[in-house]
Amino acid sequence: MSMNKIQIGSKVIVRFDGNGEEAYKIVDSNEADPINGKISASSLFAKAMIGKHKNSKIKYCNSNNQVIKCQIIAVINS
């Protein structure tokens, strides 16, 4: 397992097109707390990120059918 790949437990900083940067932690669904930046590995956003690396560009369709584009700025695996 690569230490710079996004996986469950990774802290990820992403830059959204036109909307600044946000930090998230990928967690199991029972630990999810989106308000505090903990997103479920089964969410559409997390699924789009898992397996990606720093500088990867992500494009996915959210549950409201909006296309979201962002870039991975940092991946921290502890």
C-alpha atoms as one frame of an Amber mdcrd trajectory, in Angstrom:
protein
   0.000   0.000   0.000   1.527   3.304  -1.081   1.931   5.894   1.662   1.014
   8.744  -0.680  -2.168   7.156  -2.036  -5.518   8.246  -0.641  -7.094   5.502
   1.459  -9.313   5.127   4.513  -7.614   7.113   7.273  -5.989   9.616   4.899
  -6.175  13.319   5.573  -6.621  15.104   2.262  -6.435  18.777   1.329  -8.251
  19.653  -1.870  -8.545  22.854  -3.889 -11.945  23.350  -5.495 -12.320  25.296
  -8.738 -13.083  28.832  -7.582 -13.966  27.889  -3.995 -10.704  27.693  -2.052
  -9.200  24.762  -0.161 -10.750  22.299   2.264  -9.322  19.499   4.436 -11.037
  16.132   4.860 -10.351  12.811   6.531 -11.575   9.627   4.824 -13.230   7.407
   7.455 -15.480   4.341   7.757 -19.170   5.160   7.371 -19.833   4.791  11.121
 -17.249   7.530  11.869 -18.477  10.004   9.240 -19.014  13.565  10.473 -19.091
  15.836   7.387 -19.505  19.027   9.430 -16.140  18.276  11.048 -14.444  17.230
   7.803 -14.758  13.452   8.245 -16.259  11.935   5.108 -17.372   8.362   4.610
 -15.262   6.187   2.323 -18.551   5.136   0.703 -19.481   8.713  -0.267 -19.299
   9.745  -3.915 -16.574  12.284  -3.136 -14.390   9.818  -1.212 -14.850   7.149
  -3.877 -13.585   9.645  -6.465 -10.477  10.328  -4.327  -9.491   6.866  -3.033
  -6.420   5.558  -4.824  -5.424   8.985  -6.132  -2.199  10.880  -5.304  -1.136
  14.449  -4.572  -1.703  16.729  -7.605  -4.401  14.420  -9.045  -7.347  16.239
 -10.569 -10.769  14.913  -9.606 -14.064  15.371 -11.396 -17.223  13.718 -10.115
 -20.984  14.166 -10.051 -22.429  14.713  -6.563 -25.827  13.539  -5.304 -27.418
  16.791  -6.587 -26.162  16.009 -10.109 -23.630  18.864  -9.970 -20.208  18.288
 -11.521 -17.516  19.024  -8.950 -13.889  19.612  -9.947 -10.949  19.777  -7.565
  -7.259  19.013  -7.229  -5.526  17.071  -4.456  -3.066  19.455  -2.770  -1.800
  17.140  -0.004  -2.227  13.565   1.250  -1.270  12.730   4.829  -1.272   9.093
   5.903  -0.333   8.304   9.496
